[in-house]
């Protein structure tokens, strides 16, 4: 994957469709609260989220529907209230992809237990632990049971 840079050559490759806030940050990174999404059409369905004030902090993310047909998360009432979600259509769900250093895409995993849930209307999100976390793993092989095109 390419790394998002600010060179003129790459500016046209990357779009920034949204900025969003995670008031509680990510699990283990509570001090980073503002993020931007970076999209390169050549890399879809993979996208990046990057700290607005900390560009060195970036994560590859994917919408779960791109890899699983049966990923249904249960969200606590507290998380729903905090996010102000009125309808499931209001929620954007993203899962963080991990590719171990020096490894290939075949070794990539997806965190299905701790997705990011973002209210599409308010652009406020939260990394949650799903209530039905027992059904999933934080290291689901990316290419296992992938959706067929």
KETI-327897 format. One line per field, with one value per residue: residue number from 1; x, y, z of N, C-alpha, C, CB in turn; residue in one letter. Coordinates in nm, 3 decimals. Glycine has a CB too. Example, Ala and Ser with C-alpha at 12.3 -4.5 7.8 and 13.67 -1.06 7.14 Angstrom:
BEGIN
num c(1, 2)
n.X c(1.319, 1.285)
n.Y c(-0.569, -0.225)
n.Z c(0.780, 0.708)
ca.X c(1.230, 1.367)
ca.Y c(-0.450, -0.106)
ca.Z c(0.780, 0.714)
c.X c(1.320, 1.290)
c.Y c(-0.330, 0.003)
c.Z c(0.780, 0.787)
cb.X c(1.131, 1.408)
cb.Y c(-0.447, -0.060)
cb.Z c(0.905, 0.572)
residuo c(A, S)
# end
This chain:
BEGIN
num c(1, 2, 3, 4, 5, 6, 7, 8, 9, 10, 11, 12, 13, 14, 15, 16, 17, 18, 19, 20, 21, 22, 23, 24, 25, 26, 27, 28, 29, 30, 31, 32, 33, 34, 35, 36, 37, 38, 39, 40, 41, 42, 43, 44, 45, 46, 47, 48, 49, 50, 51, 52, 53, 54, 55, 56, 57, 58, 59, 60, 61, 62, 63, 64, 65, 66, 67, 68, 69, 70, 71, 72, 73, 74, 75, 76, 77, 78, 79, 80, 81, 82, 83, 84, 85, 86, 87, 88, 89, 90, 91, 92, 93, 94, 95, 96, 97, 98, 99, 100, 101, 102, 103, 104, 105, 106, 107, 108, 109, 110, 111, 112, 113, 114, 115, 116, 117, 118, 119, 120, 121, 122, 123, 124, 125, 126, 127, 128, 129, 130, 131, 132, 133, 134, 135, 136, 137, 138, 139, 140, 141, 142, 143, 144, 145, 146, 147, 148, 149)
n.X c(0.083, 0.034, 0.169, 0.008, 0.101, 0.204, 0.290, 0.286, 0.252, 0.109, -0.122, -0.348, -0.421, -0.534, -0.828, -1.012, -1.269, -1.401, -1.385, -1.363, -1.453, -1.327, -1.415, -1.326, -1.098, -0.893, -0.882, -0.634, -0.510, -0.603, -0.557, -0.565, -0.790, -0.907, -0.966, -0.900, -1.037, -0.880, -0.883, -0.794, -0.868, -0.749, -0.685, -0.914, -1.109, -0.986, -0.914, -0.778, -0.741, -0.635, -0.461, -0.545, -0.392, -0.170, -0.011, 0.157, 0.029, -0.154, -0.405, -0.504, -0.823, -1.136, -1.462, -1.682, -1.865, -1.736, -1.580, -1.711, -2.018, -2.187, -2.150, -2.261, -2.304, -2.357, -2.447, -2.394, -2.645, -2.548, -2.336, -2.480, -2.644, -2.446, -2.336, -2.553, -2.710, -2.986, -3.088, -2.993, -2.891, -2.766, -2.514, -2.171, -1.959, -1.636, -1.354, -1.038, -0.748, -0.471, -0.147, 0.118, 0.455, 0.667, 0.531, 0.299, -0.013, -0.166, -0.125, -0.260, -0.483, -0.808, -0.968, -1.241, -1.372, -1.344, -1.470, -1.479, -1.734, -1.917, -2.121, -2.290, -2.422, -2.344, -2.073, -1.928, -1.762, -1.681, -1.462, -1.565, -1.630, -1.783, -2.103, -2.157, -1.909, -1.799, -1.849, -1.663, -1.324, -1.021, -0.831, -0.906, -0.850, -0.789, -0.838, -0.989, -1.299, -1.391, -1.603, -1.744, -1.697)
n.Y c(-0.118, 0.227, 0.514, 0.788, 1.094, 1.438, 1.533, 1.700, 1.527, 1.309, 1.422, 1.422, 1.156, 1.098, 1.137, 1.323, 1.239, 1.286, 1.431, 1.337, 1.303, 1.137, 1.142, 0.996, 0.892, 0.634, 0.292, 0.264, 0.487, 0.742, 1.013, 1.110, 1.260, 1.371, 1.288, 1.212, 1.078, 0.902, 0.833, 0.632, 0.560, 0.346, 0.170, 0.081, -0.182, -0.079, 0.177, 0.469, 0.596, 0.884, 1.063, 1.398, 1.596, 1.451, 1.327, 1.111, 0.902, 0.660, 0.440, 0.148, 0.084, -0.089, -0.134, -0.357, -0.501, -0.546, -0.766, -0.964, -1.141, -1.185, -1.022, -0.890, -0.651, -0.599, -0.323, -0.142, 0.018, 0.244, 0.324, 0.372, 0.586, 0.776, 0.824, 0.920, 0.782, 0.715, 0.539, 0.242, 0.303, 0.543, 0.488, 0.446, 0.185, 0.081, -0.129, -0.197, -0.280, -0.496, -0.536, -0.731, -0.617, -0.634, -0.846, -1.014, -0.934, -1.158, -1.232, -1.048, -0.918, -0.852, -0.646, -0.748, -0.729, -0.478, -0.245, 0.075, 0.302, 0.537, 0.820, 0.913, 1.152, 1.338, 1.310, 1.214, 0.971, 0.647, 0.406, 0.092, -0.192, -0.469, -0.589, -0.850, -0.973, -1.226, -1.378, -1.310, -1.223, -1.045, -1.071, -1.157, -1.339, -1.158, -1.247, -1.473, -1.632, -1.424, -1.187, -1.280, -1.151)
n.Z c(0.000, -0.059, 0.103, 0.252, 0.141, 0.124, -0.119, -0.435, -0.648, -0.537, -0.436, -0.598, -0.594, -0.348, -0.165, 0.077, 0.228, 0.469, 0.798, 1.136, 1.483, 1.771, 2.071, 2.298, 2.201, 2.053, 2.165, 2.396, 2.296, 2.396, 2.382, 2.123, 1.926, 1.696, 1.364, 1.018, 0.720, 0.464, 0.124, -0.146, -0.464, -0.597, -0.397, -0.275, -0.134, 0.090, 0.323, 0.483, 0.814, 0.978, 1.228, 1.275, 1.398, 1.435, 1.206, 1.171, 1.285, 1.172, 1.038, 0.864, 0.742, 0.697, 0.562, 0.717, 0.561, 0.327, 0.359, 0.507, 0.512, 0.722, 0.948, 1.227, 1.461, 1.808, 1.990, 2.286, 2.491, 2.613, 2.443, 2.207, 2.290, 2.357, 2.107, 1.974, 1.794, 1.601, 1.419, 1.247, 1.000, 1.038, 1.126, 1.061, 1.020, 1.084, 1.055, 1.196, 1.019, 1.038, 0.929, 0.968, 1.018, 0.740, 0.633, 0.407, 0.236, 0.275, 0.537, 0.684, 0.934, 1.077, 1.312, 1.463, 1.700, 1.819, 1.670, 1.495, 1.539, 1.380, 1.389, 1.114, 1.073, 1.271, 1.275, 1.488, 1.671, 1.811, 1.940, 2.001, 2.214, 2.105, 2.214, 2.159, 2.146, 2.184, 1.962, 1.776, 1.673, 1.752, 1.569, 1.307, 1.016, 0.728, 0.463, 0.498, 0.457, 0.297, 0.129, -0.175, -0.501)
ca.X c(0.000, 0.105, 0.152, -0.043, 0.197, 0.152, 0.357, 0.193, 0.227, 0.012, -0.242, -0.462, -0.458, -0.600, -0.936, -1.042, -1.415, -1.459, -1.313, -1.452, -1.389, -1.345, -1.389, -1.251, -0.983, -0.891, -0.840, -0.490, -0.465, -0.713, -0.522, -0.583, -0.936, -0.954, -0.916, -0.950, -1.036, -0.809, -0.926, -0.729, -0.952, -0.671, -0.669, -1.042, -1.195, -0.909, -0.906, -0.693, -0.777, -0.509, -0.476, -0.531, -0.279, -0.058, -0.014, 0.231, -0.060, -0.252, -0.453, -0.581, -0.956, -1.223, -1.600, -1.694, -1.944, -1.645, -1.511, -1.799, -2.161, -2.267, -2.097, -2.365, -2.256, -2.452, -2.390, -2.459, -2.732, -2.463, -2.266, -2.580, -2.682, -2.331, -2.318, -2.675, -2.758, -3.130, -3.121, -2.870, -2.839, -2.685, -2.383, -2.066, -1.877, -1.506, -1.269, -0.895, -0.673, -0.332, -0.057, 0.245, 0.572, 0.739, 0.446, 0.216, -0.155, -0.221, -0.114, -0.334, -0.598, -0.906, -1.023, -1.388, -1.425, -1.339, -1.488, -1.510, -1.870, -1.923, -2.251, -2.272, -2.483, -2.270, -1.930, -1.870, -1.754, -1.627, -1.421, -1.643, -1.619, -1.918, -2.166, -2.149, -1.767, -1.762, -1.866, -1.560, -1.186, -0.952, -0.733, -0.973, -0.773, -0.855, -0.879, -1.074, -1.443, -1.417, -1.719, -1.709, -1.750)
ca.Y c(0.000, 0.353, 0.595, 0.920, 1.202, 1.567, 1.579, 1.737, 1.407, 1.222, 1.494, 1.383, 1.018, 1.085, 1.228, 1.327, 1.254, 1.329, 1.441, 1.297, 1.305, 1.027, 1.210, 0.910, 0.841, 0.490, 0.215, 0.275, 0.617, 0.832, 1.154, 1.147, 1.268, 1.418, 1.204, 1.231, 0.958, 0.917, 0.730, 0.625, 0.470, 0.228, 0.083, 0.037, -0.132, -0.031, 0.321, 0.507, 0.706, 0.943, 1.170, 1.529, 1.664, 1.356, 1.257, 0.985, 0.802, 0.621, 0.302, 0.098, 0.040, -0.144, -0.155, -0.502, -0.562, -0.579, -0.893, -1.063, -1.126, -1.208, -0.946, -0.809, -0.616, -0.549, -0.204, -0.114, 0.135, 0.358, 0.368, 0.428, 0.717, 0.867, 0.857, 0.982, 0.705, 0.691, 0.434, 0.174, 0.371, 0.657, 0.442, 0.397, 0.091, 0.055, -0.219, -0.172, -0.389, -0.503, -0.613, -0.737, -0.563, -0.724, -0.957, -0.989, -0.915, -1.286, -1.244, -0.937, -0.951, -0.745, -0.645, -0.752, -0.707, -0.336, -0.157, 0.216, 0.332, 0.682, 0.873, 0.982, 1.287, 1.428, 1.281, 1.179, 0.826, 0.582, 0.267, 0.017, -0.337, -0.515, -0.669, -0.990, -0.993, -1.367, -1.436, -1.260, -1.218, -0.921, -1.107, -1.234, -1.334, -1.071, -1.318, -1.587, -1.610, -1.294, -1.176, -1.303, -1.050)
ca.Z c(0.000, -0.061, 0.223, 0.217, 0.157, 0.082, -0.240, -0.541, -0.728, -0.473, -0.391, -0.680, -0.565, -0.219, -0.130, 0.220, 0.229, 0.596, 0.924, 1.244, 1.615, 1.865, 2.198, 2.391, 2.129, 2.027, 2.281, 2.412, 2.243, 2.433, 2.361, 1.983, 1.915, 1.566, 1.255, 0.882, 0.639, 0.338, 0.031, -0.276, -0.543, -0.633, -0.281, -0.221, -0.027, 0.203, 0.342, 0.595, 0.903, 1.025, 1.325, 1.212, 1.461, 1.441, 1.078, 1.176, 1.342, 1.071, 1.043, 0.751, 0.786, 0.594, 0.605, 0.734, 0.454, 0.219, 0.385, 0.571, 0.488, 0.843, 1.062, 1.291, 1.595, 1.908, 2.053, 2.414, 2.497, 2.648, 2.322, 2.116, 2.342, 2.346, 1.966, 1.922, 1.679, 1.604, 1.324, 1.205, 0.880, 1.083, 1.172, 0.973, 1.096, 1.024, 1.131, 1.176, 0.956, 1.080, 0.844, 1.042, 0.948, 0.651, 0.590, 0.290, 0.262, 0.319, 0.683, 0.744, 1.017, 1.099, 1.447, 1.458, 1.835, 1.855, 1.554, 1.510, 1.499, 1.361, 1.351, 0.985, 1.077, 1.359, 1.256, 1.617, 1.677, 1.930, 1.924, 2.100, 2.224, 2.077, 2.320, 2.117, 2.113, 2.190, 1.829, 1.685, 1.720, 1.717, 1.466, 1.202, 0.892, 0.630, 0.343, 0.534, 0.444, 0.237, 0.042, -0.316, -0.594)
c.X c(0.087, 0.080, 0.106, 0.062, 0.136, 0.222, 0.253, 0.155, 0.116, -0.118, -0.364, -0.508, -0.547, -0.713, -0.958, -1.193, -1.475, -1.354, -1.412, -1.377, -1.424, -1.313, -1.309, -1.126, -1.001, -0.849, -0.688, -0.430, -0.572, -0.683, -0.535, -0.733, -0.990, -0.885, -0.972, -0.944, -0.965, -0.847, -0.847, -0.807, -0.881, -0.661, -0.801, -1.052, -1.119, -0.905, -0.810, -0.767, -0.645, -0.540, -0.453, -0.411, -0.156, -0.059, 0.062, 0.145, -0.170, -0.284, -0.526, -0.713, -1.033, -1.364, -1.623, -1.773, -1.856, -1.576, -1.599, -1.945, -2.242, -2.214, -2.206, -2.318, -2.371, -2.381, -2.466, -2.545, -2.651, -2.390, -2.363, -2.620, -2.568, -2.309, -2.440, -2.730, -2.906, -3.169, -2.990, -2.809, -2.754, -2.541, -2.293, -1.977, -1.749, -1.428, -1.124, -0.827, -0.529, -0.256, 0.077, 0.361, 0.640, 0.657, 0.363, 0.070, -0.219, -0.216, -0.191, -0.453, -0.685, -0.960, -1.176, -1.452, -1.438, -1.354, -1.501, -1.653, -1.881, -2.065, -2.230, -2.326, -2.399, -2.118, -1.856, -1.873, -1.693, -1.576, -1.488, -1.593, -1.762, -1.973, -2.161, -2.007, -1.726, -1.770, -1.748, -1.422, -1.125, -0.848, -0.794, -0.890, -0.851, -0.912, -0.963, -1.220, -1.475, -1.539, -1.672, -1.772, -1.798)
c.Y c(0.124, 0.426, 0.733, 1.025, 1.330, 1.619, 1.608, 1.615, 1.321, 1.291, 1.448, 1.241, 1.005, 1.185, 1.217, 1.349, 1.301, 1.343, 1.404, 1.303, 1.179, 1.087, 1.127, 0.853, 0.694, 0.419, 0.216, 0.405, 0.723, 0.979, 1.199, 1.142, 1.311, 1.341, 1.250, 1.097, 0.992, 0.801, 0.744, 0.521, 0.340, 0.128, 0.034, -0.115, -0.082, 0.121, 0.345, 0.604, 0.754, 1.054, 1.304, 1.603, 1.576, 1.271, 1.126, 0.871, 0.769, 0.473, 0.269, 0.047, -0.013, -0.151, -0.306, -0.571, -0.601, -0.714, -1.002, -1.034, -1.125, -1.136, -0.854, -0.780, -0.570, -0.439, -0.174, 0.012, 0.260, 0.413, 0.431, 0.568, 0.817, 0.912, 0.925, 0.911, 0.674, 0.569, 0.369, 0.239, 0.493, 0.618, 0.398, 0.309, 0.064, -0.038, -0.193, -0.299, -0.381, -0.592, -0.615, -0.685, -0.670, -0.840, -0.917, -0.972, -1.044, -1.302, -1.134, -0.989, -0.828, -0.758, -0.637, -0.726, -0.559, -0.243, -0.010, 0.234, 0.484, 0.720, 0.956, 1.125, 1.384, 1.418, 1.267, 1.027, 0.777, 0.445, 0.191, -0.127, -0.387, -0.597, -0.817, -1.026, -1.140, -1.434, -1.406, -1.265, -1.083, -0.946, -1.199, -1.226, -1.259, -1.150, -1.441, -1.548, -1.473, -1.302, -1.199, -1.197, -1.115)
c.Z c(0.000, 0.070, 0.181, 0.245, 0.104, -0.044, -0.347, -0.624, -0.669, -0.432, -0.469, -0.652, -0.442, -0.206, 0.020, 0.235, 0.360, 0.705, 1.032, 1.375, 1.692, 2.002, 2.300, 2.325, 2.094, 2.155, 2.286, 2.360, 2.270, 2.406, 2.216, 1.954, 1.780, 1.455, 1.122, 0.812, 0.509, 0.248, -0.098, -0.354, -0.578, -0.519, -0.223, -0.230, 0.096, 0.204, 0.458, 0.685, 0.961, 1.123, 1.258, 1.268, 1.472, 1.315, 1.078, 1.229, 1.240, 1.079, 0.914, 0.808, 0.666, 0.649, 0.610, 0.623, 0.334, 0.237, 0.445, 0.537, 0.617, 0.966, 1.114, 1.432, 1.682, 1.984, 2.180, 2.404, 2.529, 2.525, 2.222, 2.161, 2.326, 2.202, 1.905, 1.800, 1.698, 1.522, 1.280, 1.081, 0.914, 1.113, 1.057, 1.060, 1.017, 1.115, 1.095, 1.124, 1.007, 0.982, 0.916, 0.956, 0.864, 0.599, 0.468, 0.332, 0.313, 0.470, 0.757, 0.825, 1.036, 1.241, 1.438, 1.594, 1.868, 1.735, 1.593, 1.462, 1.497, 1.321, 1.225, 0.987, 1.159, 1.341, 1.389, 1.627, 1.805, 1.888, 2.037, 2.109, 2.207, 2.193, 2.287, 2.074, 2.111, 2.052, 1.737, 1.749, 1.681, 1.607, 1.362, 1.075, 0.784, 0.513, 0.371, 0.523, 0.386, 0.145, -0.101, -0.403, -0.720)
cb.X c(-0.094, 0.062, 0.284, -0.172, 0.331, 0.167, 0.458, 0.255, 0.355, 0.073, -0.223, -0.427, -0.335, -0.501, -1.068, -0.960, -1.476, -1.565, -1.252, -1.509, -1.432, -1.251, -1.518, -1.339, -0.858, -0.795, -0.896, -0.424, -0.436, -0.746, -0.382, -0.503, -0.986, -0.930, -0.951, -0.868, -1.182, -0.654, -1.078, -0.574, -0.998, -0.533, -0.592, -1.160, -1.290, -0.767, -1.048, -0.561, -0.880, -0.425, -0.380, -0.658, -0.319, -0.066, 0.041, 0.356, -0.121, -0.201, -0.545, -0.503, -1.033, -1.173, -1.704, -1.758, -2.054, -1.541, -1.396, -1.778, -2.211, -2.273, -1.969, -2.505, -2.148, -2.502, -2.393, -2.353, -2.842, -2.360, -2.193, -2.705, -2.722, -2.205, -2.285, -2.648, -2.676, -3.203, -3.202, -2.897, -2.955, -2.748, -2.400, -1.984, -1.954, -1.428, -1.307, -0.829, -0.678, -0.319, -0.046, 0.273, 0.672, 0.856, 0.353, 0.230, -0.227, -0.147, 0.033, -0.383, -0.553, -1.022, -0.966, -1.434, -1.335, -1.210, -1.610, -1.409, -1.977, -1.820, -2.314, -2.341, -2.624, -2.305, -1.866, -1.947, -1.675, -1.735, -1.264, -1.794, -1.552, -1.920, -2.312, -2.248, -1.681, -1.852, -1.993, -1.591, -1.103, -0.884, -0.610, -1.118, -0.738, -0.758, -0.758, -1.042, -1.509, -1.293, -1.788, -1.754, -1.645)
cb.Y c(0.000, 0.441, 0.603, 0.950, 1.170, 1.668, 1.475, 1.845, 1.325, 1.160, 1.646, 1.397, 0.936, 1.102, 1.194, 1.441, 1.126, 1.231, 1.586, 1.156, 1.430, 0.902, 1.251, 0.797, 0.859, 0.455, 0.068, 0.161, 0.609, 0.814, 1.178, 1.051, 1.360, 1.570, 1.057, 1.340, 0.904, 0.924, 0.739, 0.587, 0.539, 0.269, 0.154, 0.103, -0.239, -0.087, 0.385, 0.568, 0.661, 0.996, 1.151, 1.612, 1.713, 1.265, 1.345, 1.001, 0.851, 0.655, 0.280, -0.016, 0.156, -0.285, -0.084, -0.531, -0.467, -0.472, -0.869, -1.062, -1.238, -1.355, -0.863, -0.882, -0.507, -0.664, -0.082, -0.098, 0.115, 0.317, 0.250, 0.337, 0.706, 0.798, 0.732, 1.125, 0.574, 0.814, 0.490, 0.026, 0.413, 0.720, 0.328, 0.516, -0.042, 0.188, -0.368, -0.125, -0.379, -0.556, -0.551, -0.881, -0.504, -0.776, -1.003, -1.105, -0.866, -1.400, -1.241, -0.839, -1.008, -0.751, -0.525, -0.887, -0.774, -0.306, -0.200, 0.308, 0.266, 0.730, 0.959, 0.903, 1.279, 1.399, 1.391, 1.247, 0.775, 0.572, 0.249, 0.020, -0.385, -0.596, -0.625, -1.017, -0.918, -1.441, -1.385, -1.118, -1.335, -0.860, -1.173, -1.183, -1.476, -0.966, -1.358, -1.637, -1.625, -1.245, -1.038, -1.444, -0.946)
cb.Z c(0.119, -0.183, 0.306, 0.296, 0.085, 0.194, -0.289, -0.630, -0.741, -0.354, -0.408, -0.825, -0.547, -0.107, -0.209, 0.293, 0.193, 0.641, 0.947, 1.219, 1.695, 1.831, 2.260, 2.442, 2.212, 1.909, 2.275, 2.344, 2.088, 2.577, 2.408, 1.886, 2.017, 1.550, 1.280, 0.806, 0.613, 0.360, 0.004, -0.264, -0.671, -0.678, -0.176, -0.298, 0.014, 0.200, 0.370, 0.545, 1.017, 0.907, 1.443, 1.233, 1.598, 1.570, 0.971, 1.263, 1.476, 0.933, 1.166, 0.673, 0.854, 0.548, 0.507, 0.866, 0.408, 0.206, 0.476, 0.724, 0.399, 0.871, 1.022, 1.290, 1.587, 2.005, 1.957, 2.526, 2.602, 2.756, 2.258, 2.108, 2.491, 2.399, 1.889, 1.888, 1.662, 1.553, 1.202, 1.179, 0.790, 1.207, 1.271, 0.905, 1.125, 1.000, 1.104, 1.307, 0.799, 1.225, 0.697, 1.088, 1.046, 0.721, 0.705, 0.188, 0.135, 0.253, 0.725, 0.636, 1.154, 0.995, 1.530, 1.405, 1.939, 1.924, 1.475, 1.431, 1.597, 1.254, 1.467, 0.875, 1.136, 1.503, 1.173, 1.737, 1.562, 2.044, 1.927, 2.066, 2.363, 1.948, 2.342, 2.003, 2.211, 2.288, 1.766, 1.643, 1.661, 1.842, 1.530, 1.178, 0.844, 0.578, 0.266, 0.677, 0.578, 0.158, 0.057, -0.363, -0.627)
residuo c(X, X, X, X, X, X, X, X, X, X, X, X, X, X, X, X, X, X, X, X, X, X, X, X, X, X, X, X, X, X, X, X, X, X, X, X, X, X, X, X, X, X, X, X, X, X, X, X, X, X, X, X, X, X, X, X, X, X, X, X, X, X, X, X, X, X, X, X, X, X, X, X, X, X, X, X, X, X, X, X, X, X, X, X, X, X, X, X, X, X, X, X, X, X, X, X, X, X, X, X, X, X, X, X, X, X, X, X, X, X, X, X, X, X, X, X, X, X, X, X, X, X, X, X, X, X, X, X, X, X, X, X, X, X, X, X, X, X, X, X, X, X, X, X, X, X, X, X, X)
# end
